[in-house]
């Protein structure tokens, strides 16, 4: 099965390695430290030692926790400013099955009893992937988690040439963070392609 490639903007995004083998890092701790230094250096902002430590610890935690949320997905972090909380974006392809429209709508809406309101679903096309769908949805965590509102965005396309559906999932307990990233998210997914079958 073909796997999505993202030609992402390295000033805004970083990818969490799927495996530490073959990388310059032993694991999340070293990766977080190196990326924190690089992100602050590129930002043009003055960073204290505390700033570097906070971002390094945050990135380490992201690398340890976020891949567990959606196993088998590539995980990218949106971080246009090192003072922000990284926003995780999950990207995968799955084997296409069933009617295109029904399948894509199911991928972007899903039945979730925690939905606050019906998801907003729109057509969303890109050059490499063609016609697809994008949804914006809000769910509410249980009272044990403080009843927090979680904003989520999902994108899905059917890539007929490879027989795959491409799915992108974004979710965070900070609706302003998600909504503030919408332009960057739309640009990110427009850069996703699938290799032609050979």
Helices and strands as residue ranges (DSSP letters): E 4-6, E 13-16, H 28-43, H 49-69, E 74-78, E 87-95, H 100-109, E 120-123, E 132-140, G 143-145, E 149-159, E 164-172, H 175-180, H 182-190, E 192-194
